């Protein structure tokens, strides 16, 4: 009978049931391998998420205090601590903060991002009233208007403590054109009053110790 499957597979060279079993076996093995790879990928992603979460909660940047002298050398003053009552904010930190405030207030760099950060530092160091005064001061001598037209550098000559909270700063301001020509040098004096307060969340990046300037005046010498 021509429509009957051969009884002996040697005569045809093809075993349909055997081939079906082979194909199904391959599909099962492929499905198992796919499920294993999927499971492995899910486990790897979960581990990565856990590691990322731990990193975000533990590896946070710790602010430090540095002081720059007239030669541009930096002195490490210690890590920031929120324990104000224990006297963690030292006199050296306060004077370094004042030094940086005066420097940032008058400097006109060649990089606009540096200028922006300088101004942000100044506002983070001021109270509401002194910030308003600083804004008026900046309008009279807007560093953004002068940016690209002149370069201004600041050299601190001395910082004198007048009381527990007031300081006198004498400094030099050197102003040149971008090509280095037409130099102008002025000597100035600033008297500042400071206080320590818990910094706001917006101020912590630039003023983590909460050293605030409540008032300031600047005169030419």
Secondary structure, DSSP 8 states (H G I E B T S, - for coil): -TTS--S-GGGTS--HHHHHHHHHHHHHHHHHHHHHHHHHHHHHHHHHHHHHHHHHHH-----EEEEE-TTS-EEEEEE--S-GGGT-S-HHHHHHHHHHHHHHHH-B-S-HHHHHHHHHHHHHTB-HHHHHHHHHHHHHT-HHHHBTTBEEEEEEEEEEE-SSSEEEEEEEEEEE-TTS-S-EEEEEEEEEEEEE----TTTTTT-TT-EEEEEEEEEE-
